[in-house]
Amino acid sequence: MPPNRIVKGSRFISPDYLVYLRDFALSKGIAAKTLIENSNADLQLLLDPPEQVSEHTFQQMGNFSISRGMI
């Protein structure tokens, strides 16, 4: 789901979670571009997160973190 598309029944999270995930990934040497590679998000989402972030997009990034052994 593209980050700017709102779907009925979608759930959203605070952008703070995305910032924490981004900062943690960078502290482990994971490039921001790599973090979003399996999601429909673009780099701008990590640089300047909107007020609401799709839970789906966040989960895709979180799944990446788990599969790479970051978390």
C-alpha positions, 0 to 999 in steps of 0.5 A: 500500500503506498504510504499516501493512500488511505484505505478504509479500515487502515490503522496508523502509528505515530511517526515516532516509531518510524524515527526510532526504527530508522535511527536504530537501523542506522546505528547498526550500519543499515542504510535507510534505503535498504530499510525501505527496499521491500516496502512501497515507501520512499526515502522521504518517509524516513527523512520527514515522516508524516503525522500518521504512518501506515501500520502496514508500511511500518510492519514491512520495515520491522519485518526487514529488521527482524529478518536481518537480526537487528531486533 
